């Protein structure tokens, strides 16, 4: 029996039924098979050993592609689990997926894994790779798989199989050598295709992410198609460690997260608060320029409001609650409810719309301890939150204006970015018709602004689809910051209306949006993006005055006073230390300019600025230096 196979170049070939995908690709184009680690058959990802039994479209998945790299890394995670069980007898395996930058596997083991153990594990992994075991898929009845893993003492695998939907009768396992693992695949053809990997770290992780369950040990690693790519990534990791905002936050005296205060709660020091103030003041001015109204809502609202909005049903696990006068209140995780109450405070006309309410609103969210991370993931944070209430016919122009605002902001702070459109999630509220309208509105605005975007299926908010802007820092890492969410549902739930030109009541649409997102997270990204060396306009301290000897202090004080009066953020180092020591301290603090005051400068009443990169700007009057700094602030440099 022959079958028809169609390849990516639309070439059609007649092949014998029972041919594998790998054989089909090799016959189609030799080079298309060499670097393939898996394939797509009629759009579904499969092993190269998958048998073709009927007509199909076949597309190779190259190891250099995103999907191919994920298949490779998932296969490496299996090899790592195999090595761990070989080296550490009694270790039980749980799950081991590929992730964006690598892979992990969770283990139950009585002893704590250490970084020193990685050498033993990697040695065994290399032996498994050298053996070039084929990854062999095997399907079996569900109960047979339960018995198989129960016999091996793999309790977690038994639980996973038993928790599968009732209609699942057949499960798949993969073998390589004597090792086997429960997995739906696909995998690379054999362990010998693994060329470059590295184990990176170990951390605690609750089984299935539930803190009520047993604590497991998670080993993280990464893998690439070749050694050069791995080397480049490890170099990037080292640079990221140098830029870690938690370390720089301590060294530059910006903030702390103190267990005495509570996990996930940030305490800003003077310089950190000044940096935050500069960002927030810039935001306030930019919003006023664009016709936004400043508003502010309370930190707590009655639980009935959160039930009406749907947050109580769909977001309750992320919220905190408190009791006041025997009445339950929800501590706000979002700012939208107060903004809707402002809108509803009086009758609105179509002539009033759009209304743009902006709030630098502090919110609280119950994040699990394991995901908290410096400024990047906290329990209290402030969003540059705005809600735009408009007529449906105004949606396109409003969404496009927000996208322009985001583009302008990212340019100011020096970020490139990518865009995703996220659609309706499984658990959501609202009608299909409203979701279609909202999704189309976002998509059309992106197209009208000629913005390239990817579609992220099922990742919208529970009340509406969204556009996410993912900025890329100096190390090309992506961070979620700006977002636009289109919401037909909450205006309906809160019975918001406006009087149209026809004299009748109509329902407005609401856009939820942030530009920088959580100020705390954005600050963390900024610290790492600039490696703590902020541009002049953002630097908490823009210049430091260094005196050579005590006799230069009086003139140094005069210069300091003139700088402060001009609005230049200036500090002094008048202590009795050698000049070289003072310069090194200023460099460690990454201060943009150092003004050295010696005999020459004192006599001429000038300054000699030295940039933090070592460049000497030459002797100049104080007013000239002030003008230089103010010009850089004006130009956001």
ZAMARGU-4260 file (C-alpha; in steps of 0.2 Angstrom, whole numbers, plus 5000, padded with zeros to 4 digits):
<rodrens>
0) 5000/5000/5000 | 5007/5017/4995 | 5004/5033/5004 | 5006/5051/4998 | 5018/5062/5009
5) 5019/5081/5006 | 5035/5090/5012 | 5038/5108/5016 | 5042/5113/4998 | 5026/5106/4992
10) 5035/5091/4984 | 5024/5076/4985 | 5031/5058/4986 | 5023/5041/4985 | 5030/5030/4999
15) 5026/5013/5006 | 5015/5013/5021 | 5025/5009/5036 | 5039/5020/5032 | 5046/5030/5047
20) 5046/5049/5047 | 5065/5049/5047 | 5066/5038/5032 | 5054/5049/5023 | 5064/5065/5027
25) 5080/5056/5022 | 5073/5052/5005 | 5066/5069/5002 | 5082/5079/5006 | 5097/5072/5015
30) 5101/5089/5023 | 5083/5090/5030 | 5086/5074/5039 | 5104/5077/5046 | 5100/5091/5058
35) 5082/5086/5062 | 5078/5080/5080 | 5059/5077/5077 | 5046/5081/5065 | 5028/5087/5062
40) 5016/5076/5055 | 5000/5085/5050 | 5006/5098/5062 | 5008/5087/5077 | 5026/5085/5084
45) 5032/5067/5083 | 5048/5056/5084 | 5058/5053/5069 | 5054/5035/5072 | 5035/5038/5070
50) 5027/5026/5057 | 5017/5034/5043 | 5002/5024/5039 | 4992/5036/5029 | 4993/5051/5018
55) 5002/5065/5028 | 5011/5082/5028 | 5029/5080/5035 | 5040/5094/5041 | 5057/5092/5049
60) 5060/5100/5066 | 5078/5106/5066 | 5088/5106/5082 | 5092/5125/5079 | 5073/5129/5080
65) 5064/5133/5096 | 5054/5117/5095 | 5069/5107/5091 | 5079/5114/5105 | 5065/5110/5117
70) 5065/5092/5111 | 5084/5091/5113 | 5083/5098/5131 | 5069/5087/5136 | 5079/5072/5130
75) 5094/5078/5140 | 5083/5079/5156 | 5079/5061/5154 | 5098/5057/5152 | 5101/5067/5168
80) 5087/5058/5177 | 5095/5041/5172 | 5112/5047/5178 | 5105/5053/5195 | 5097/5036/5198
85) 5113/5027/5192 | 5124/5037/5204 | 5112/5040/5219 | 5103/5024/5222 | 5086/5026/5229
90) 5082/5043/5221 | 5065/5044/5214 | 5060/5054/5198 | 5045/5065/5196 | 5044/5076/5181
95) 5058/5084/5170 | 5052/5096/5156 | 5062/5108/5145 | 5060/5126/5149 | 5065/5142/5140
100) 5083/5142/5144 | 5086/5123/5148 | 5078/5110/5158 | 5075/5103/5175 | 5071/5087/5184
105) 5063/5085/5201 | 5069/5071/5213 | 5065/5064/5229 | 5081/5059/5238 | 5086/5058/5256
110) 5102/5067/5255 | 5104/5085/5249 | 5111/5086/5231 | 5126/5098/5231 | 5135/5107/5217
115) 5150/5095/5220 | 5138/5081/5215 | 5136/5088/5198 | 5153/5082/5192 | 5148/5064/5196
120) 5131/5066/5187 | 5138/5074/5172 | 5152/5061/5171 | 5138/5047/5170 | 5128/5058/5158
125) 5143/5058/5146 | 5144/5039/5147 | 5126/5037/5142 | 5128/5049/5128 | 5144/5040/5122
130) 5134/5023/5122 | 5122/5031/5109 | 5106/5022/5116 | 5091/5024/5104 | 5076/5033/5112
135) 5062/5020/5110 | 5044/5024/5112 | 5032/5011/5119 | 5014/5012/5122 | 5005/5001/5134
140) 4988/5000/5143 | 4986/5012/5158 | 4985/4999/5171 | 5000/4990/5165 | 5010/5006/5166
145) 5004/5008/5184 | 5009/4990/5188 | 5026/4993/5180 | 5031/5009/5189 | 5024/5003/5206
150) 5035/4988/5204 | 5050/5000/5202 | 5044/5010/5217 | 5041/5025/5207 | 5026/5032/5217
155) 5026/5049/5208 | 5024/5041/5191 | 5010/5030/5198 | 5001/5046/5204 | 5003/5055/5187
160) 4996/5040/5178 | 4981/5038/5190 | 4977/5057/5188 | 4976/5056/5169 | 4958/5059/5163
165) 4947/5043/5164 | 4946/5042/5145 | 4965/5040/5143 | 4967/5021/5141 | 4985/5020/5133
170) 5001/5029/5140 | 5018/5030/5132 | 5035/5027/5140 | 5052/5030/5133 | 5067/5018/5135
175) 5086/5021/5132 | 5097/5007/5137 | 5090/5000/5153 | 5082/5016/5158 | 5063/5020/5156
180) 5052/5035/5159 | 5034/5039/5158 | 5033/5053/5144 | 5022/5058/5130 | 5038/5063/5120
185) 5044/5066/5107 | 5063/5063/5109 | 5079/5064/5099 | 5083/5048/5090 | 5097/5043/5102
190) 5107/5049/5116 | 5122/5051/5105 | 5114/5066/5097 | 5117/5076/5113 | 5133/5087/5110
195) 5133/5100/5124 | 5125/5102/5141 | 5129/5108/5158 | 5121/5106/5175 | 5118/5123/5183
200) 5110/5123/5200 | 5099/5114/5213 | 5084/5121/5222 | 5069/5115/5232 | 5052/5113/5224
205) 5036/5106/5230 | 5028/5091/5221 | 5016/5099/5209 | 5020/5116/5215 | 5009/5114/5230
210) 5017/5119/5247 | 5006/5106/5256 | 5015/5092/5246 | 5033/5085/5249 | 5048/5096/5246
215) 5058/5089/5231 | 5075/5094/5224 | 5075/5102/5207 | 5091/5101/5197 | 5092/5114/5183
220) 5103/5112/5168 | 5104/5118/5150 | 5109/5110/5133 | 5113/5116/5116 | 5116/5109/5098
225) 5135/5113/5099 | 5148/5118/5112 | 5150/5135/5105 | 5132/5139/5109 | 5134/5132/5126
230) 5149/5142/5129 | 5140/5158/5123 | 5126/5155/5135 | 5137/5151/5150 | 5146/5168/5146
235) 5129/5176/5146 | 5125/5168/5163 | 5141/5175/5171 | 5137/5192/5164 | 5120/5191/5172
240) 5127/5186/5188 | 5138/5202/5188 | 5122/5212/5184 | 5111/5203/5197 | 5100/5217/5204
245) 5100/5210/5221 | 5119/5211/5223 | 5119/5228/5215 | 5105/5234/5226 | 5116/5230/5241
250) 5132/5237/5234 | 5124/5253/5227 | 5113/5255/5243 | 5096/5255/5234 | 5085/5243/5243
255) 5083/5228/5254 | 5071/5213/5256 | 5072/5209/5275 | 5065/5193/5282 | 5061/5203/5298
260) 5049/5214/5288 | 5043/5199/5278 | 5047/5190/5262 | 5043/5199/5246 | 5041/5216/5254
265) 5054/5229/5248 | 5062/5242/5258 | 5069/5256/5248 | 5084/5266/5254 | 5086/5284/5250
270) 5095/5281/5233 | 5083/5268/5228 | 5068/5279/5232 | 5076/5293/5223 | 5078/5282/5207
275) 5060/5277/5209 | 5054/5295/5211 | 5063/5300/5195 | 5054/5286/5186 | 5037/5290/5193
280) 5039/5309/5190 | 5043/5306/5172 | 5028/5295/5171 | 5016/5307/5179 | 5022/5321/5166
285) 5020/5309/5151 | 5003/5304/5156 | 4997/5322/5159 | 5003/5326/5141 | 4992/5312/5134
290) 4976/5318/5142 | 4976/5306/5157 | 4967/5310/5174 | 4976/5306/5190 | 4965/5296/5202
295) 4968/5285/5218 | 4958/5272/5226 | 4959/5264/5243 | 4969/5249/5248 | 4955/5238/5253
300) 4937/5236/5246 | 4922/5226/5252 | 4923/5208/5247 | 4906/5210/5238 | 4914/5221/5225
305) 4927/5208/5222 | 4913/5195/5220 | 4904/5206/5207 | 4920/5209/5197 | 4924/5190/5196
310) 4941/5192/5206 | 4934/5182/5221 | 4930/5167/5210 | 4945/5168/5198 | 4959/5177/5207
315) 4955/5173/5226 | 4971/5162/5229 | 4981/5177/5224 | 4972/5189/5236 | 4974/5194/5255
320) 4958/5197/5265 | 4955/5206/5281 | 4940/5210/5293 | 4934/5227/5297 | 4918/5229/5308
325) 4914/5211/5305 | 4914/5214/5286 | 4926/5205/5275 | 4937/5216/5264 | 4949/5212/5250
330) 4966/5220/5249 | 4967/5225/5231 | 4978/5215/5219 | 4972/5227/5205 | 4966/5245/5203
335) 4952/5243/5191 | 4937/5243/5203 | 4940/5260/5211 | 4942/5267/5193 | 4925/5260/5188
340) 4917/5267/5204 | 4924/5284/5199 | 4916/5282/5181 | 4900/5277/5189 | 4899/5292/5201
345) 4889/5302/5189 | 4880/5301/5172 | 4892/5301/5157 | 4889/5307/5140 | 4897/5301/5124
350) 4905/5318/5123 | 4915/5314/5139 | 4923/5299/5131 | 4936/5293/5131 | 4940/5295/5150
355) 4958/5290/5155 | 4961/5286/5173 | 4979/5284/5179 | 4985/5279/5196 | 5002/5274/5202
360) 4993/5261/5212 | 5000/5250/5226 | 4993/5232/5225 | 4996/5216/5235 | 4996/5199/5228
365) 4999/5182/5237 | 5014/5175/5228 | 5021/5159/5234 | 5038/5160/5243 | 5047/5149/5231
370) 5044/5162/5216 | 5049/5178/5226 | 5064/5185/5218 | 5072/5202/5223 | 5062/5216/5215
375) 5056/5205/5200 | 5043/5195/5210 | 5036/5203/5226 | 5020/5203/5236 | 5018/5222/5237
380) 5021/5232/5221 | 5015/5248/5212 | 5009/5248/5194 | 5008/5263/5182 | 4990/5257/5180
385) 4977/5266/5169 | 4960/5262/5164 | 4952/5269/5148 | 4933/5269/5146 | 4928/5273/5129
390) 4915/5270/5115 | 4918/5254/5105 | 4922/5265/5089 | 4936/5273/5099 | 4945/5257/5103
395) 4956/5257/5088 | 4963/5274/5091 | 4965/5272/5110 | 4974/5255/5108 | 4986/5262/5095
400) 4989/5277/5106 | 4994/5266/5120 | 5006/5256/5108 | 5014/5272/5103 | 5016/5277/5121
405) 5024/5260/5125 | 5036/5262/5110 | 5041/5280/5116 | 5044/5274/5134 | 5055/5259/5128
410) 5065/5271/5117 | 5068/5283/5132 | 5074/5269/5143 | 5084/5260/5129 | 5074/5244/5127
415) 5070/5234/5112 | 5054/5224/5113 | 5043/5210/5106 | 5024/5209/5106 | 5012/5195/5109
420) 4993/5194/5108 | 4986/5183/5121 | 4969/5175/5118 | 4954/5168/5129 | 4960/5156/5143
425) 4951/5141/5148 | 4944/5149/5164 | 4936/5166/5160 | 4921/5176/5160 | 4910/5185/5147
430) 4902/5180/5131 | 4910/5173/5115 | 4904/5188/5105 | 4912/5200/5117 | 4928/5190/5117
435) 4929/5190/5098 | 4926/5209/5098 | 4939/5212/5110 | 4952/5201/5102 | 4948/5208/5085
440) 4950/5226/5092 | 4968/5222/5099 | 4973/5213/5083 | 4967/5226/5071 | 4976/5240/5081
445) 4992/5230/5080 | 4990/5228/5061 | 4986/5247/5059 | 5002/5251/5068 | 5012/5239/5058
450) 5017/5230/5074 | 5024/5212/5071 | 5017/5200/5085 | 5015/5182/5090 | 4999/5174/5096
455) 4999/5166/5113 | 4984/5155/5113 | 4974/5154/5130 | 4985/5166/5140 | 4973/5181/5141
460) 4967/5188/5157 | 4951/5180/5164 | 4941/5195/5159 | 4948/5199/5142 | 4962/5196/5129
465) 4978/5206/5130 | 4993/5213/5121 | 5010/5210/5130 | 5025/5220/5126 | 5041/5210/5131
470) 5056/5221/5133 | 5074/5215/5129 | 5088/5220/5141 | 5106/5222/5137 | 5108/5203/5138
475) 5094/5200/5126 | 5083/5193/5140 | 5065/5196/5139 | 5054/5204/5153 | 5035/5206/5153
480) 5031/5224/5157 | 5019/5234/5147 | 5002/5226/5143 | 4985/5231/5135 | 4969/5222/5140
485) 4953/5224/5131 | 4938/5221/5143 | 4919/5221/5138 | 4915/5211/5154 | 4918/5222/5169
490) 4908/5237/5162 | 4894/5225/5160 | 4896/5218/5178 | 4897/5235/5185 | 4883/5242/5174
495) 4893/5256/5167 | 4885/5267/5154 | 4885/5283/5144 | 4872/5293/5135 | 4875/5292/5116
500) 4871/5304/5103 | 4854/5296/5101 | 4850/5300/5119 | 4850/5281/5124 | 4861/5272/5136
505) 4876/5262/5129 | 4889/5252/5137 | 4907/5258/5137 | 4922/5247/5134 | 4937/5247/5146
510) 4955/5245/5142 | 4967/5240/5156 | 4985/5245/5153 | 5002/5248/5160 | 5017/5255/5152
515) 5031/5250/5163 | 5021/5238/5173 | 5026/5235/5191 | 5038/5249/5196 | 5048/5237/5207
520) 5051/5225/5193 | 5055/5238/5180 | 5068/5245/5192 | 5075/5228/5194 | 5076/5226/5175
525) 5084/5244/5174 | 5097/5239/5187 | 5102/5224/5177 | 5101/5232/5160 | 5113/5246/5165
530) 5123/5235/5177 | 5119/5249/5190 | 5128/5262/5179 | 5112/5273/5176 | 5111/5286/5163
535) 5114/5304/5170 | 5095/5308/5170 | 5091/5293/5181 | 5107/5292/5192 | 5102/5295/5210
540) 5119/5303/5212 | 5124/5313/5196 | 5141/5319/5202 | 5153/5318/5217 | 5165/5331/5223
545) 5182/5324/5228 | 5195/5335/5237 | 5213/5332/5236 | 5217/5339/5254 | 5208/5348/5268
550) 5212/5365/5262 | 5201/5362/5246 | 5186/5358/5257 | 5179/5377/5258 | 5179/5378/5239
555) 5172/5361/5237 | 5157/5366/5248 | 5154/5381/5237 | 5154/5370/5222 | 5142/5358/5230
560) 5130/5371/5235 | 5129/5378/5218 | 5126/5361/5210 | 5112/5358/5223 | 5104/5375/5219
565) 5104/5371/5201 | 5095/5354/5204 | 5111/5343/5201 | 5111/5328/5213 | 5128/5330/5221
570) 5138/5321/5235 | 5154/5325/5243 | 5169/5315/5248 | 5179/5327/5259 | 5186/5313/5271
575) 5204/5312/5274 | 5208/5298/5262 | 5220/5297/5247 | 5213/5304/5231 | 5215/5287/5222
580) 5204/5278/5235 | 5191/5291/5233 | 5190/5289/5214 | 5189/5270/5216 | 5175/5272/5228
585) 5166/5284/5216 | 5168/5271/5202 | 5162/5257/5213 | 5146/5267/5216 | 5145/5270/5197
590) 5142/5289/5199 | 5142/5297/5181 | 5154/5311/5185 | 5168/5315/5198 | 5174/5333/5201
595) 5191/5333/5208 | 5195/5349/5218 | 5214/5353/5220 | 5225/5369/5220 | 5222/5373/5201
600) 5203/5372/5202 | 5202/5381/5219 | 5212/5395/5212 | 5203/5397/5195 | 5186/5393/5203
605) 5183/5379/5190 | 5180/5360/5190 | 5188/5346/5181 | 5175/5333/5177 | 5180/5315/5175
610) 5167/5303/5168 | 5165/5286/5176 | 5172/5278/5160 | 5188/5287/5164 | 5186/5301/5151
615) 5193/5318/5157 | 5182/5332/5151 | 5194/5346/5155 | 5194/5361/5166 | 5178/5371/5165
620) 5167/5384/5175 | 5155/5377/5187 | 5140/5384/5176 | 5146/5375/5161 | 5146/5358/5170
625) 5129/5362/5177 | 5123/5366/5159 | 5130/5350/5153 | 5121/5339/5166 | 5105/5348/5163
630) 5106/5346/5145 | 5109/5327/5147 | 5094/5326/5159 | 5083/5336/5146 | 5088/5323/5132
635) 5086/5308/5144 | 5104/5303/5142
</rodrens>
